[in-house]
C-alpha cells in the first residue's frame, strides 16, 4: 500500500511516534517535506536543506517568540537574556557575553576536572554487575560540570538538576515553577557579590559591556538569573541524554564498540555520529515573520515551523544511502543536532568534551556492557528525546 500525505501524522507529544520515530521520519522526508499538523496548527520540515535554510534566514524565521512548540503555541513571554529565544540585536550581545566561556580553548581547561569526576564515578561502580547508566553516570557528570562552571554548592546540585529535568520533560500545558530557580540563583548571586570566585557566575556579575542602546553596563539581576538558569538547565539535560544514547547505541552495535576499545582515537568521531543518529534535541521551531515559500508552498506569516532534527540528520540526500545506519566511521557532514548558523549551540564544545571523556573512561574500565532493553524507559519527551532509565549489565 502506498503512503499518502493524509496517512502521515507527526507531533512531538505523540508517545508512539516518540518511541519509534524512524518510520515517520522517512514518511515526512519522502512524502510530506512540508507537513502541516492540523490538530495543533504548526508546520514541520524534515529535509536537511530546508532545515539549513530556515536556520540561516533569521529575518524570515525568528526565534523571538520561542523555539519550543508548547511555549510557542501558548505565546509565553520570553525573559530578557534568554538569548536562544531572541533575535538581533538582543541575541547578539546576550550571546556574546558567554561566547568566550565556551570556546574550545576555554572548554579544554575543564578536561582534567571532568575526567577526574568521571573516573571517581566509574570506580564507585566497579564490581557492580548491574546499574542504571542514566541515574548512576549520564545524569551525574553534567550536573557536576555545571556545578563546577557556575560555582553551585555540591549539596544543591542534585535538587537543581532534578528540577531542571522535571521542567524540561513536563507534560504539555503544565506551567513552570519559575520562583524556585529564581530564588535559588538570587541567593547564589548575593553570595558571589560578597565572595567573588573564579567561576562563571562571578564573571557574569563583573562583566561590563555595551548594550544595543550604546550604554555601558553590567547584566541586570533578571538577565543574570536567566543566563544561569539557561546554562544549567540545558547543560544538564541534553548532555545527559547524549551520554545515555552513547551507552545504548554502542550496546546495540558491539562490533563498533569493540573497534573503539581497540582504537580510542575513533571516539571523537563516534560521539558526533551518536549525536547525528540520535539527537537529544527532538525538535525545535521558528516563528514565520513574513509570507515565505518552503518546498514550493507558501507558508503564511504568523505560522510556526518545526524542525524535525532526527529526520533531517538521516536525510539520504545529504548523508548518503546509508543515512539511516549507525556508523562510527562516517565521514561527517554537517548534522544539525547542535543547530546551525547564528543560533548554533553555544555549549556544543562542552557537550562533545563530556561525551568524549565519559566514553574514554568507560572503555578503560568496563568495555563490555549490555542494555536491559526490556526494562529501559524513555523519558517523557517533548523538546528533547532520550532515556530516563537505562539499566545495564557489565561483563
C-alpha positions in Angstrom: 0.0 0.0 0.0 1.4 3.4 -1.0 1.8 6.2 1.6 -0.3 9.4 1.1 0.1 12.7 2.9 -3.2 12.0 4.6 -1.7 8.9 6.2 1.1 10.8 7.8 1.0 12.2 11.4 3.7 13.7 13.5 3.7 15.7 16.7 6.4 15.8 19.4 3.9 14.7 22.1 2.7 11.5 20.4 4.2 8.8 22.5 4.0 6.0 20.0 6.0 8.1 17.5 8.4 9.2 20.1 9.2 5.5 21.0 9.9 4.6 17.3 10.2 7.7 15.1 12.2 6.5 12.2 9.3 5.2 10.0 7.6 8.6 10.4 10.9 10.4 9.7 11.1 8.6 6.4 7.5 9.3 5.5 7.9 13.0 6.3 11.0 13.3 4.1 9.7 11.4 1.2 6.0 12.3 1.1 5.4 15.4 3.3 8.6 17.5 3.4 6.4 20.5 4.4 4.0 18.8 6.8 1.1 20.6 8.4 -0.3 19.4 11.7 -4.0 20.4 11.7 -4.6 19.3 15.3 -2.0 21.7 16.8 -1.6 24.2 14.0 2.0 24.1 13.1 4.2 23.2 10.1 7.2 20.8 10.2 10.2 20.4 7.9 12.3 17.2 7.7 14.8 17.5 4.9 18.2 18.8 5.7 18.5 21.5 3.1 15.1 23.0 4.2 16.2 23.0 7.8 19.5 24.6 7.0 17.8 27.4 5.1 15.4 28.0 8.0 18.2 28.3 10.5 20.2 30.7 8.3 17.3 33.0 7.3 16.9 34.7 10.7 14.9 37.6 9.2 12.1 35.3 8.0 12.3 32.6 10.6 12.7 34.3 14.0 13.4 33.0 17.5 12.0 35.9 19.5 8.7 34.1 20.1 10.4 30.9 21.4 11.6 27.7 19.8 9.8 25.1 21.9 6.4 24.2 20.5 4.5 24.2 23.8 5.7 27.7 24.6 5.2 29.0 21.1 1.6 27.8 20.9 0.9 29.3 24.3 2.6 32.6 23.3 4.6 32.5 26.5 6.5 35.8 27.2 10.3 35.5 26.9 12.5 36.6 29.8 15.3 39.1 29.0 18.6 37.4 28.5 17.2 34.1 27.3 19.2 34.5 24.1 18.3 31.2 22.5 14.8 32.7 22.2 15.9 36.1 20.9 16.6 37.9 17.6 19.2 40.7 16.9 20.2 42.9 18.4 19.4 41.3 21.8 20.5 37.9 20.7 23.9 39.2 19.5 25.0 41.0 22.7 23.5 38.5 25.1 25.1 35.5 23.4 28.4 37.4 23.2 28.7 37.5 27.0 29.1 33.7 27.0 31.0 33.0 23.8 34.4 33.3 25.4 33.5 30.9 28.2 32.6 28.1 25.7 35.4 28.4 23.2 37.4 25.2 22.5 40.3 26.5 24.5 38.2 27.5 27.5 36.4 24.2 27.5 39.6 22.2 27.3 40.7 23.7 30.6 37.9 21.8 32.2 39.1 18.4 30.9 41.2 17.4 34.0 38.3 18.1 36.4 35.7 16.3 34.2 38.0 13.3 33.8 38.7 13.1 37.5 35.0 13.1 38.3 34.2 10.5 35.6 36.9 8.3 37.0 35.7 8.6 40.5 32.1 7.8 39.5 33.1 4.8 37.5 35.4 3.5 40.2 32.5 3.7 42.6 30.5 1.4 40.2 33.4 -1.1 39.9 32.2 -4.6 40.9 28.5 -3.8 40.2 27.1 -6.3 37.8 24.0 -4.1 37.2 23.4 -0.4 37.4 21.4 2.4 35.8 23.5 4.1 33.1 21.3 7.2 33.3 21.0 7.7 37.1 24.4 6.5 38.1 26.5 8.1 35.3 24.9 10.0 32.5 22.9 12.4 34.8 25.8 12.7 37.3 28.5 14.1 35.0 26.7 17.1 33.5 25.4 18.0 37.0 29.0 18.2 38.4 30.3 20.1 35.3 27.5 22.7 35.6 28.2 23.0 39.3 31.9 23.5 38.6 31.2 26.1 35.9 28.7 28.1 37.9 30.0 27.6 41.5 26.8 25.8 42.6 27.4 24.1 46.0 27.6 20.4 45.7 24.8 20.0 48.3 22.4 21.8 46.0 23.4 20.3 42.6 21.1 17.2 42.7 18.0 19.1 43.7 18.5 21.7 40.9 19.3 19.0 38.3 16.1 17.1 39.2 14.1 20.3 39.0 15.6 21.1 35.5 14.8 17.6 34.2 11.3 17.7 35.6 10.7 21.1 34.0 12.1 20.1 30.6 10.0 17.0 30.5 6.8 18.2 32.0 3.5 17.2 30.3 2.1 19.5 27.7 0.4 22.6 29.2 1.8 22.2 32.7 3.2 25.6 33.9 6.8 26.0 35.1 7.5 27.0 38.7 9.8 29.9 37.9 10.1 31.1 41.5 12.2 28.1 42.8 15.1 28.7 40.4 14.9 32.5 40.5 15.0 32.5 44.4 17.8 29.9 44.4 20.1 31.6 41.9 19.4 35.0 43.5 20.8 33.6 46.8 23.9 32.4 44.9 24.3 35.8 43.3 24.0 37.6 46.6 26.8 35.4 48.0 29.0 35.8 44.9 28.7 39.6 45.1 30.2 39.4 48.6 32.6 36.5 47.9 33.9 36.6 44.3 35.4 33.5 42.9 37.0 32.1 39.7 33.7 30.8 38.2 31.3 31.8 35.5 28.8 33.3 37.9 31.4 35.8 39.2 32.5 36.6 35.7 28.9 37.3 34.6 28.4 39.5 37.7 31.5 41.6 37.0 31.5 41.8 33.2 30.7 45.3 31.7 29.6 45.6 28.1 27.9 48.0 25.7 24.3 47.0 25.1 22.2 47.6 22.0 21.5 51.2 23.1 25.2 52.1 23.3 25.0 52.1 27.1 27.9 50.6 29.1 26.5 48.5 31.9 26.5 45.2 33.7 23.9 42.5 33.4 20.7 43.1 35.3 19.7 40.7 38.1 16.9 39.3 35.9 19.3 38.8 33.0 21.8 37.1 35.3 19.2 34.7 36.7 18.1 33.9 33.2 21.6 33.2 31.9 22.5 30.9 34.8 19.2 29.1 34.5 19.6 28.5 30.8 23.2 27.2 31.1 22.5 24.9 34.0 19.2 23.5 32.6 20.3 23.0 29.0 23.7 21.6 30.0 22.2 19.1 32.4 19.5 17.7 30.2 20.9 17.4 26.7 24.4 16.3 27.7 23.0 13.6 30.0 20.8 12.4 27.1 23.9 12.3 24.8 25.7 10.1 27.3 22.7 7.8 27.6 22.5 7.4 23.8 26.2 6.6 23.7 25.6 3.7 26.0 22.5 2.5 24.2 23.9 2.7 20.6 27.2 1.0 21.5 25.4 -1.7 23.3 23.3 -2.2 20.2 26.4 -2.2 18.0 29.0 -4.3 19.9 31.2 -4.7 16.9 31.7 -1.0 16.6 32.2 -0.7 20.4 35.0 -3.4 20.0 36.6 -1.2 17.4 36.6 1.7 19.8 38.1 -0.4 22.5 41.0 -1.3 20.1 41.4 2.2 18.8 40.3 5.0 21.2 41.2 7.6 18.5 37.8 6.7 17.0 35.9 8.2 20.0 35.6 11.9 18.8 34.0 10.9 15.5 31.9 8.3 17.3 30.4 11.0 19.6 29.5 13.1 16.5 27.9 10.1 14.9 25.9 9.4 18.1 24.7 13.0 18.1 23.7 12.8 14.5 22.0 9.5 14.7 20.1 10.2 18.0 19.9 14.0 18.5 18.9 14.9 22.1 17.0 17.8 20.6 13.9 16.1 19.3 12.5 19.2 17.6 12.8 23.0 17.7 10.9 25.7 15.9 10.8 29.2 14.5 8.1 31.7 14.0 7.5 32.9 10.4 7.8 36.7 10.3 6.6 37.2 6.7 5.0 35.1 4.0 7.6 32.8 2.6 8.0 29.8 0.3 9.1 26.3 1.6 9.2 23.2 -0.5 7.2 25.0 -3.3 4.4 26.1 -1.0 3.6 29.4 0.7 3.8 29.5 4.5 1.9 32.5 5.8 3.3 35.0 8.3 2.4 34.1 11.8 3.0 30.4 11.3 5.1 28.1 13.4 7.6 25.9 11.6 9.2 23.0 13.5 12.4 21.3 12.5 12.4 17.5 13.0 16.0 17.0 13.9 16.3 13.3 13.6 14.6 13.2 10.2 17.0 15.9 8.8 20.0 14.1 10.2 19.1 11.0 8.3 18.3 12.6 5.0 19.9 10.4 2.4 20.1 13.4 0.0 22.9 14.7 2.3 24.3 11.7 4.3 24.1 9.1 1.5 22.2 5.9 1.0 23.3 4.6 4.4 22.0 7.6 6.3 19.7 5.5 8.5 22.6 3.3 9.6 24.8 4.0 12.6 28.4 4.1 11.6 31.3 5.5 13.7 33.5 5.7 10.6 31.1 8.0 8.8 32.8 11.0 7.1 30.8 13.6 8.9 28.7 16.1 7.1 27.1 19.0 8.9 24.5 17.5 11.2 22.0 19.9 12.8 21.9 18.3 16.3 23.6 21.5 17.7 21.6 23.8 15.4 23.2 25.7 12.7 24.2 29.3 11.9 23.7 32.2 14.3 21.9 30.0 16.9 24.5 27.2 16.8 24.5 25.7 20.3 27.0 27.6 22.4 27.6 24.6 24.6 28.5 22.2 21.7 32.2 22.1 22.6 31.5 21.3 26.2 28.9 18.6 25.3 31.5 16.9 22.9 34.2 17.1 25.6 31.9 15.5 28.2 30.7 12.8 25.8 34.3 12.0 24.8 35.7 11.8 28.3 32.9 9.7 29.6 33.3 7.2 26.7 37.1 7.1 27.1 36.8 6.4 30.9 34.0 3.9 30.4 36.0 1.9 27.8 39.0 1.8 30.1 37.0 0.3 33.0 34.1 -1.6 31.6 34.3 -2.0 27.8 31.5 -4.6 27.6 28.0 -3.7 28.8 24.6 -4.7 27.7 21.4 -2.7 28.0 18.4 -4.4 29.5 16.0 -3.4 26.8 13.0 -4.9 28.5 13.4 -2.5 31.4 14.9 0.6 29.7 12.5 3.5 29.6 12.5 6.7 27.5 11.8 10.0 29.3 8.5 11.7 28.8 9.9 13.8 26.0 8.8 17.0 24.2 11.6 19.2 23.1 14.3 16.5 23.8 14.4 12.8 23.4 16.4 10.2 25.4 16.4 7.8 28.3 15.0 8.1 31.8 16.2 4.7 32.9 18.8 2.7 31.1 19.7 -0.5 33.2 22.8 -2.2 32.1 24.7 -5.4 33.0 28.5 -5.5 32.9 30.7 -8.4 31.9 
